[in-house]
């Protein structure tokens, strides 16, 4: 197998069809609802039409939530609100229907797929529904060691690519992307700080589970130390993922890139998916055109990454739980935009006005074929259109002009043409 080069994706990924988007914009101008009255839903409908290559846009009929799961060694420093090595509990909660993302998915009728990329647990602890493609058991402690080896990094990226292909081949038309991790926000914040050239304190947040001030300080220190190891390898995305990412983050990066190749739209969730998207953007600058930012997660690193990619989140409800919840909350907006764009009727064009060259003094009445240029009386049949197959001039003979008393029966030269009234 040849060595993977993420820069190859730059040639493989095309933008959504700009011609289709123009057609969608023109159609929007003709709808009965005035342009702008639907706010961002207009923009969403046009984006989705371009991604689908279809006007009018097709409904989002087969969405799926895809969650990549993994543990991170840096969690052992106490930088997370959950104990290290417990991401498998998050996985079980989702599949048992006891987590926010599970509740939303059930209510929306969206199937959930969980991929074990790097959980630190015995496989026997996982439910049968989990996709078991673990690259390694937990990722390294990024403040003092690499998260992955070069070989593991490539395997993780290829794992994400394979999952994207499977989703596209199965007919999935939109993906809600999220993560189930412990320590993942620390790794994600490190990647974003390295790519955006910022300090650790600027990107350090409190995570989905929330941490106190002491834990925040430990997290900030861990990101600072990890940055020292990440900055020297910024020129190679695979090396960056190996140094400061993790199996789940590398897999999500591969998933995002291959989804763009397969023209499959993706809704991003929180800081972890934003970090992977930022790495993917460095490899293929057109890739972000296939993604939507679902929500503001409250993580400062996420805001940095989305700003760099020019992605404007759809929602800002203060939801920090992660796990794909925010992205799934945005799905109804995307579906509504598709429904509006496809089902709102176009305006009815007004009836054309009468021929402006017609003689206003002639009232031929409905159902007559009088020639307006002569004003002929339809009762005489003179100068009328006899219809297809009839020669002109073969209609009934006009009556002779009346003869004044004592005059000649011949018609004077000054008499009006047949069919016209005289004074």
Wavefront OBJ file of the C-alpha trace (Angstrom):
o trace
v 0.000 0.000 0.000
v 1.364 3.410 -0.987
v 1.908 5.989 1.715
v -1.074 8.264 2.262
v -0.596 11.912 1.316
v -3.392 14.214 2.473
v -2.351 16.868 -0.043
v -3.727 14.610 -2.796
v -7.219 15.490 -1.614
v -6.755 19.011 -2.953
v -7.069 17.641 -6.500
v -9.844 15.201 -5.645
v -12.274 17.608 -3.982
v -14.393 19.969 -6.075
v -16.684 22.716 -4.866
v -20.465 22.226 -4.918
v -21.936 23.066 -8.336
v -21.955 26.859 -8.659
v -24.227 26.750 -11.714
v -26.842 24.802 -9.795
v -26.552 27.276 -6.945
v -27.268 30.163 -9.336
v -30.295 28.282 -10.633
v -31.469 27.785 -7.056
v -31.032 31.497 -6.339
v -33.022 32.424 -9.441
v -35.788 30.028 -8.482
v -35.848 31.532 -5.000
v -36.489 34.939 -6.557
v -39.672 33.560 -8.145
v -41.210 32.037 -4.999
v -44.313 33.559 -3.428
v -42.410 34.347 -0.199
v -40.330 37.520 -0.688
v -36.553 37.026 -0.861
v -34.961 37.426 2.554
v -38.148 36.635 4.448
v -36.842 33.179 5.386
v -33.468 34.442 6.634
v -30.650 31.894 6.616
v -32.991 29.183 5.418
v -32.707 30.668 1.928
v -28.921 30.300 2.079
v -29.212 26.765 3.424
v -31.571 25.709 0.673
v -29.260 27.082 -2.007
v -26.213 25.434 -0.399
v -28.004 22.090 -0.252
v -29.154 22.380 -3.877
v -25.555 22.970 -4.977
v -24.333 20.032 -2.879
v -26.999 17.759 -4.368
v -26.687 19.175 -7.880
v -30.471 19.484 -8.013
v -33.010 22.273 -8.486
v -35.419 22.161 -6.831
v -33.566 20.719 -3.874
v -34.387 17.178 -2.790
v -35.531 16.526 0.796
v -33.004 15.210 3.318
v -34.376 11.713 3.490
v -31.510 9.568 4.804
v -29.407 11.435 7.366
v -27.185 9.586 9.824
v -25.298 10.529 12.982
v -21.740 9.172 12.907
v -19.809 9.338 16.184
v -16.117 8.427 16.483
v -15.078 7.187 19.940
v -11.689 7.265 21.640
v -9.799 7.851 24.872
v -6.874 10.231 25.262
v -3.936 9.696 27.567
v -3.827 13.377 28.482
v -7.049 12.864 30.449
v -4.938 11.206 33.173
v -3.740 14.718 34.126
v -7.207 15.619 35.364
v -8.071 17.930 32.476
v -11.531 16.477 31.898
v -14.744 16.359 33.868
v -14.742 12.573 33.461
v -12.181 10.004 34.653
v -9.606 8.872 32.110
v -10.491 5.781 30.118
v -14.251 6.029 30.544
v -15.326 6.946 27.004
v -16.847 3.468 26.689
v -19.463 4.568 29.218
v -20.470 7.369 26.868
v -20.789 4.846 24.073
v -23.026 2.582 26.146
v -25.215 5.510 27.230
v -25.847 6.486 23.610
v -26.721 2.988 22.481
v -28.973 2.479 25.504
v -30.831 5.685 24.702
v -29.759 7.460 27.900
v -27.853 10.440 26.453
v -29.012 13.722 24.869
v -27.847 12.739 21.386
v -29.706 9.426 21.689
v -32.921 11.182 22.703
v -32.678 13.623 19.793
v -31.812 10.914 17.303
v -34.776 8.837 18.410
v -37.131 11.821 18.197
v -35.831 12.765 14.749
v -35.734 9.251 13.372
v -31.997 9.494 12.690
v -29.934 6.299 13.012
v -26.693 6.524 15.017
v -23.452 4.795 14.084
v -20.606 4.636 16.624
v -17.076 3.760 15.496
v -14.492 2.550 18.028
v -11.315 4.198 16.754
v -9.299 4.262 19.991
v -11.243 3.355 23.126
v -9.208 2.328 26.157
v -11.304 -0.606 27.363
v -11.849 -4.298 26.971
v -13.897 -4.865 23.798
v -16.243 -7.064 25.823
v -17.517 -3.919 27.580
v -18.890 -2.529 24.328
v -22.383 -3.200 22.974
v -22.650 -5.283 19.824
v -23.806 -2.309 17.752
v -20.413 -0.581 17.935
v -18.290 -0.634 14.764
v -15.114 -2.333 16.051
v -12.201 -0.943 14.051
v -9.912 0.149 16.843
v -6.559 1.505 15.730
v -5.052 1.263 19.207
v -6.178 1.150 22.813
v -6.214 4.810 23.827
v -4.028 7.579 22.428
v -0.737 8.755 23.910
v -0.313 11.604 26.394
v 0.299 14.457 24.001
v 2.052 16.726 26.499
v 5.016 14.333 26.685
v 4.646 11.844 23.784
v 3.029 11.378 20.404
v -0.614 10.428 20.354
v -0.001 7.886 17.577
v 2.787 6.399 15.538
v 3.010 7.288 11.852
v 1.570 3.904 10.894
v -1.316 4.237 13.367
v -2.098 7.708 12.097
v -2.397 6.510 8.522
v -4.552 3.567 9.595
v -6.856 5.916 11.509
v -7.249 8.297 8.558
v -7.976 5.376 6.234
v -10.538 4.114 8.737
v -12.400 7.416 8.522
v -12.212 7.347 4.727
v -13.642 3.833 4.652
v -16.547 4.809 6.920
v -17.320 7.785 4.648
v -17.365 5.511 1.603
v -19.686 3.090 3.374
v -22.097 5.883 4.246
v -22.090 7.335 0.739
v -22.547 3.902 -0.829
v -25.488 3.130 1.467
v -27.372 6.250 0.332
v -26.749 8.536 3.302
v -27.468 12.056 2.037
v -26.273 14.074 5.057
v -24.068 13.218 8.062
v -24.242 14.611 11.583
v -20.653 14.247 12.830
v -19.678 14.017 16.499
v -17.294 12.383 18.948
v -17.461 10.346 22.137
v -14.186 10.973 23.914
v -12.527 11.747 27.233
v -9.678 14.221 26.832
v -10.627 14.925 23.228
v -11.181 18.660 23.689
v -7.590 19.034 24.980
v -6.175 17.411 21.853
v -8.549 19.378 19.628
v -7.628 22.688 21.270
v -3.942 21.897 20.758
v -4.458 21.288 17.030
v -6.423 24.516 16.629
v -3.900 26.599 18.585
v -1.082 25.205 16.458
v -2.864 25.842 13.157
v -4.101 29.314 14.151
v -0.846 30.409 15.789
v -2.378 31.251 19.168
v -1.376 30.612 22.772
v -2.783 27.887 24.980
v -4.749 30.271 27.182
v -6.644 31.621 24.166
v -8.066 28.226 23.184
v -8.523 26.464 26.541
v -12.157 25.843 27.422
v -13.961 23.818 30.040
v -15.086 20.890 27.913
v -18.470 19.262 27.512
v -18.609 17.961 31.087
v -17.339 21.205 32.619
v -14.255 21.603 34.816
v -13.328 23.832 37.742
v -10.604 26.476 37.721
v -7.841 24.145 38.898
v -8.657 21.623 36.199
v -8.731 24.470 33.661
v -5.212 25.480 34.708
v -3.995 21.886 34.320
v -5.636 21.723 30.908
v -4.041 24.991 29.827
v -0.613 23.719 30.900
v -1.117 20.437 29.031
v -2.067 22.303 25.836
v 0.955 24.586 26.245
v 3.302 21.604 26.519
v 1.624 19.785 23.629
v 1.968 22.893 21.462
v 5.747 22.783 21.877
v 5.661 19.361 20.263
v 3.079 20.200 17.592
v 4.494 23.401 16.124
v 7.617 21.841 14.557
v 5.460 19.485 12.420
v 2.864 21.966 11.171
v 3.928 21.411 7.555
v 2.661 17.813 7.487
v -0.931 17.122 8.526
v -0.308 13.433 9.217
v 2.640 14.241 11.482
v 0.539 16.854 13.255
v -2.250 14.364 13.922
v 0.310 11.859 15.167
v 1.948 14.350 17.530
v -1.103 16.081 19.005
v -4.254 14.364 17.791
v -5.470 10.848 18.477
v -7.035 7.863 16.758
v -10.551 9.307 16.822
v -9.433 12.731 15.595
v -7.366 11.262 12.763
v -10.305 9.077 11.734
v -12.666 12.079 11.742
v -10.228 14.010 9.561
v -10.166 11.202 7.023
v -13.951 10.977 7.181
v -14.379 14.683 6.435
v -11.999 14.625 3.485
v -13.510 11.537 1.889
v -17.045 12.837 2.471
v -16.136 15.920 0.437
v -14.718 13.686 -2.292
v -18.008 11.762 -2.334
v -20.031 15.024 -2.332
v -21.747 14.107 0.944
v -22.658 17.119 3.146
v -21.667 17.070 6.824
v -22.890 19.036 9.856
v -20.080 19.628 12.365
v -20.773 19.515 16.088
v -18.299 20.977 18.577
v -14.621 21.733 19.054
v -13.391 18.223 18.209
v -15.061 18.078 14.798
v -14.007 21.699 14.191
v -10.357 20.810 14.877
v -10.499 17.878 12.464
v -12.143 20.110 9.857
v -9.359 22.671 10.244
v -6.700 19.997 9.670
v -8.657 18.785 6.630
v -8.871 22.330 5.285
v -5.083 22.574 5.355
v -4.991 19.542 3.097
v -7.834 20.569 0.752
v -8.963 24.202 0.777
v -12.257 23.454 -1.019
v -13.399 20.887 1.536
v -15.174 23.333 3.934
v -17.700 24.117 1.198
v -19.251 20.721 1.991
v -19.667 21.362 5.725
v -22.055 23.247 7.978
v -21.290 24.359 11.534
v -24.183 23.132 13.633
v -23.842 25.208 16.776
v -21.705 27.373 19.037
v -20.346 25.027 21.694
v -18.899 27.680 23.991
v -15.329 26.431 23.436
v -13.003 29.297 22.446
v -10.991 26.966 20.232
v -14.090 26.125 18.204
v -14.759 29.804 17.558
v -11.163 30.209 16.328
v -11.420 27.260 13.970
v -14.800 28.212 12.507
v -13.646 31.775 11.954
v -10.590 30.514 10.091
v -12.804 28.364 7.848
v -15.467 31.108 7.431
v -18.196 28.804 8.793
v -21.058 30.540 10.584
v -22.820 28.306 13.161
v -26.536 27.778 12.680
v -27.461 27.744 16.386
v -26.313 29.400 19.599
v -28.364 27.940 22.433
v -25.594 27.468 24.991
v -25.574 23.675 24.509
v -22.172 22.346 25.616
v -22.870 18.638 26.048
v -21.131 17.608 22.810
v -21.455 14.064 21.438
v -23.111 15.362 18.259
v -26.023 16.946 20.131
v -25.568 20.448 18.726
v -25.210 19.207 15.164
v -28.323 17.088 15.525
v -30.226 20.103 16.851
v -29.368 21.917 13.608
v -30.684 19.131 11.384
v -34.356 20.273 11.514
v -33.276 23.682 10.174
v -31.580 22.049 7.211
v -34.624 19.890 6.570
v -36.912 22.907 6.795
v -34.746 24.827 4.333
v -34.938 21.924 1.891
v -38.719 21.700 2.261
v -39.216 25.434 1.697
v -36.959 25.468 -1.360
v -38.669 22.436 -2.888
v -42.328 22.929 -1.998
v -43.113 26.652 -1.898
v -44.929 27.565 -5.137
v -43.674 30.125 -7.581
v -45.546 33.367 -8.211
v -48.236 33.300 -10.922
v -47.364 35.604 -13.811
v -50.048 38.278 -14.636
v -52.183 37.900 -17.811
v -50.656 39.717 -20.815
v -52.342 43.034 -21.789
v -54.476 43.453 -25.006
v -52.736 44.336 -28.290
v -51.795 48.024 -27.929
v -52.071 48.504 -31.729
v -55.777 47.572 -31.848
v -58.328 50.273 -32.836
v -60.046 51.284 -29.569
v -63.199 52.130 -31.508
v -63.649 48.583 -32.760
v -65.513 46.227 -30.514
v -65.442 42.904 -32.264
v -66.725 41.088 -29.209
v -65.752 37.654 -28.052
v -65.527 34.861 -30.537
v -65.229 37.106 -33.656
v -62.387 37.240 -36.127
v -62.907 40.781 -37.427
v -59.838 42.387 -38.932
v -59.068 45.401 -36.735
v -57.354 47.152 -39.617
v -60.636 47.453 -41.544
v -63.209 47.478 -38.772
v -65.336 45.104 -40.867
v -68.746 44.194 -39.541
v -68.618 40.474 -38.723
v -72.292 40.136 -39.727
v -71.358 40.804 -43.382
v -68.529 38.349 -43.458
v -66.385 40.814 -45.403
v -62.638 40.832 -44.840
v -62.903 38.110 -42.197
v -60.488 35.238 -41.578
v -62.225 32.196 -42.945
v -59.872 29.826 -41.107
v -57.237 27.354 -42.277
v -57.682 26.061 -45.845
v -59.969 28.927 -47.006
v -58.804 31.364 -49.690
v -59.136 35.055 -48.924
v -61.825 37.018 -50.804
v -64.309 34.114 -51.130
v -66.687 35.187 -48.362
v -70.276 36.457 -48.952
v -70.687 39.386 -51.356
v -71.207 42.781 -49.635
v -74.554 44.540 -50.046
v -74.749 47.407 -52.554
v -74.766 50.932 -51.241
v -78.211 52.520 -50.959
v -79.364 54.726 -53.857
v -80.687 58.217 -53.059
v -84.179 59.069 -54.362
v -84.163 59.994 -58.014
v -80.581 59.059 -58.460
v -78.765 56.451 -60.477
v -78.573 52.879 -59.369
v -74.826 52.877 -60.056
v -72.529 53.321 -57.111
v -70.608 56.618 -57.260
v -66.799 56.474 -57.247
v -66.762 58.326 -53.962
v -68.794 55.631 -52.233
v -67.144 53.993 -49.224
v -65.611 50.509 -49.618
v -67.941 47.619 -49.018
v -68.609 46.747 -45.451
v -67.987 50.252 -44.020
v -70.707 52.560 -42.735
v -71.150 56.004 -44.453
v -72.410 59.202 -42.935
l 1 2 3 4 5 6 7 8 9 10 11 12 13 14 15 16 17 18 19 20 21 22 23 24 25 26 27 28 29 30 31 32 33 34 35 36 37 38 39 40 41 42 43 44 45 46 47 48 49 50 51 52 53 54 55 56 57 58 59 60 61 62 63 64 65 66 67 68 69 70 71 72 73 74 75 76 77 78 79 80 81 82 83 84 85 86 87 88 89 90 91 92 93 94 95 96 97 98 99 100 101 102 103 104 105 106 107 108 109 110 111 112 113 114 115 116 117 118 119 120 121 122 123 124 125 126 127 128 129 130 131 132 133 134 135 136 137 138 139 140 141 142 143 144 145 146 147 148 149 150 151 152 153 154 155 156 157 158 159 160 161 162 163 164 165 166 167 168 169 170 171 172 173 174 175 176 177 178 179 180 181 182 183 184 185 186 187 188 189 190 191 192 193 194 195 196 197 198 199 200 201 202 203 204 205 206 207 208 209 210 211 212 213 214 215 216 217 218 219 220 221 222 223 224 225 226 227 228 229 230 231 232 233 234 235 236 237 238 239 240 241 242 243 244 245 246 247 248 249 250 251 252 253 254 255 256 257 258 259 260 261 262 263 264 265 266 267 268 269 270 271 272 273 274 275 276 277 278 279 280 281 282 283 284 285 286 287 288 289 290 291 292 293 294 295 296 297 298 299 300 301 302 303 304 305 306 307 308 309 310 311 312 313 314 315 316 317 318 319 320 321 322 323 324 325 326 327 328 329 330 331 332 333 334 335 336 337 338 339 340 341 342 343 344 345 346 347 348 349 350 351 352 353 354 355 356 357 358 359 360 361 362 363 364 365 366 367 368 369 370 371 372 373 374 375 376 377 378 379 380 381 382 383 384 385 386 387 388 389 390 391 392 393 394 395 396 397 398 399 400 401 402 403 404 405 406 407 408 409 410 411 412 413 414 415 416 417 418 419 420 421 422 423
